Amino acid sequence: LFYCYDGGAVCAKEVLRLFGRPVLLNELRGEYGFSPDGALMQERFGDADLGGQRSSKEFAGATATTRHVCITADGAVRVAKVDAAAGVGAGGYLVYKRLAAGEMEAWLESKRLPLVGGTVPTLSMEEMREAYPYLGE
């Protein structure tokens, strides 16, 4: 799952599965930008909720560069080629589909995953209300 915000902010959500069932959500936060010719898109992540830790100290950052980014006129689909030097997935393609308003939140709620941040076992009551608003009081 992937969000782009005005001003160049980006948020990627990685859903980990156990026996096919979503059980953990990691969240990476950073920024994105395009090369002047529009052929490259780069995402740089500097903060992440990983492995049950909010803003994990072990996270050293991550960068993803894609080439030949194509976005449909209505923004519904984005396709990009993974940079050959990327290592994992090099030479492959990434395909993103735009979700309707509320669609991602509904899916996360149906899987009992947090809407804000990654899965973290120890949260304050305020953080719980923000991450899991569908649980109520």
C-alpha positions in Angstrom: 0.0 0.0 0.0 1.4 3.4 -1.0 0.4 7.0 -0.3 1.8 10.1 -2.0 1.0 13.5 -0.3 1.2 17.0 -1.5 4.6 18.5 -0.9 6.5 15.2 -1.7 5.8 13.1 1.4 5.3 9.4 0.9 4.1 6.6 3.1 4.4 2.9 2.2 2.6 0.2 4.2 3.9 -3.4 4.0 1.5 -6.1 5.1 3.1 -9.3 6.3 1.1 -12.5 6.2 1.3 -15.8 8.2 -0.4 -18.7 6.5 -2.0 -16.3 4.1 -3.6 -14.2 6.8 -2.4 -10.5 7.3 -1.0 -10.3 10.8 1.5 -7.4 10.9 1.8 -4.0 9.3 5.0 -2.1 8.8 4.9 1.5 7.8 7.7 3.5 6.1 7.7 7.3 5.9 9.7 9.6 3.7 9.7 11.7 0.5 9.5 11.2 -3.2 10.6 13.1 -6.3 11.0 12.9 -10.0 14.0 13.5 -12.3 13.8 16.7 -14.4 12.9 14.7 -17.5 10.3 12.6 -15.5 11.9 9.3 -16.4 12.9 8.4 -12.9 11.0 8.4 -9.6 12.8 8.0 -6.3 11.4 7.3 -2.9 13.6 7.8 0.2 12.3 6.5 3.5 14.0 7.8 6.7 11.6 6.6 9.4 9.6 3.4 9.9 7.5 1.4 12.3 9.0 -2.1 11.8 8.9 -5.3 13.7 6.5 -3.9 16.3 8.7 -0.9 17.1 7.5 2.7 16.5 10.2 4.7 14.7 12.5 1.7 14.8 16.1 2.6 15.8 17.4 -0.3 13.7 15.9 1.1 10.5 18.8 2.7 8.5 16.7 4.0 5.7 15.7 2.8 2.3 15.7 4.1 -1.2 13.7 2.9 -4.2 14.3 4.1 -7.7 12.0 3.3 -10.6 12.5 4.1 -14.3 10.0 4.8 -17.1 7.2 5.8 -14.8 3.9 5.8 -16.6 0.7 7.2 -14.9 -2.7 7.1 -16.5 -4.3 10.5 -17.2 -6.8 9.9 -14.5 -4.2 8.7 -12.0 -5.9 5.4 -11.6 -2.8 3.2 -12.4 0.9 3.8 -12.2 3.4 1.4 -13.8 7.2 1.7 -13.4 10.3 -0.4 -14.2 12.5 -1.3 -11.2 16.0 0.1 -11.7 18.5 -2.6 -12.8 20.8 -1.8 -9.9 18.0 -2.2 -7.3 18.9 -5.7 -6.3 15.6 -7.4 -5.3 13.1 -7.1 -8.1 15.6 -5.5 -10.5 14.4 -5.5 -14.0 10.8 -6.1 -13.0 7.7 -3.9 -12.9 5.7 -2.3 -10.2 2.0 -1.7 -10.8 0.0 0.5 -8.4 -3.8 0.9 -8.5 -5.5 4.0 -7.0 -7.9 3.1 -4.3 -11.2 4.9 -3.9 -11.6 7.1 -0.8 -11.9 5.0 2.3 -11.1 1.7 0.5 -7.7 1.2 2.1 -9.0 2.1 5.5 -11.9 -0.4 5.1 -9.5 -3.2 4.1 -7.1 -2.5 7.0 -10.1 -2.4 9.4 -11.4 -5.7 8.0 -8.0 -7.3 8.8 -7.8 -5.6 12.2 -4.7 -3.7 11.2 -3.9 -0.1 12.3 -5.0 2.7 10.2 -2.2 5.0 11.4 1.4 3.8 11.8 2.6 0.2 11.9 1.6 -2.7 14.3 3.1 -1.8 17.7 2.2 -3.9 20.7 2.5 -1.1 23.3 0.5 2.0 22.6 -0.9 4.7 24.8 -4.7 5.0 24.9 -4.5 8.1 22.6 -2.3 6.2 20.1 -4.7 3.2 20.2 -7.7 5.5 19.4 -5.8 7.0 16.5 -4.5 3.7 15.1 -7.6 1.6 15.7 -10.6 4.0 15.6 -12.9 1.2 14.6 -12.5 -0.5 18.0 -14.4 2.3 19.8 -13.8 3.2 23.4 
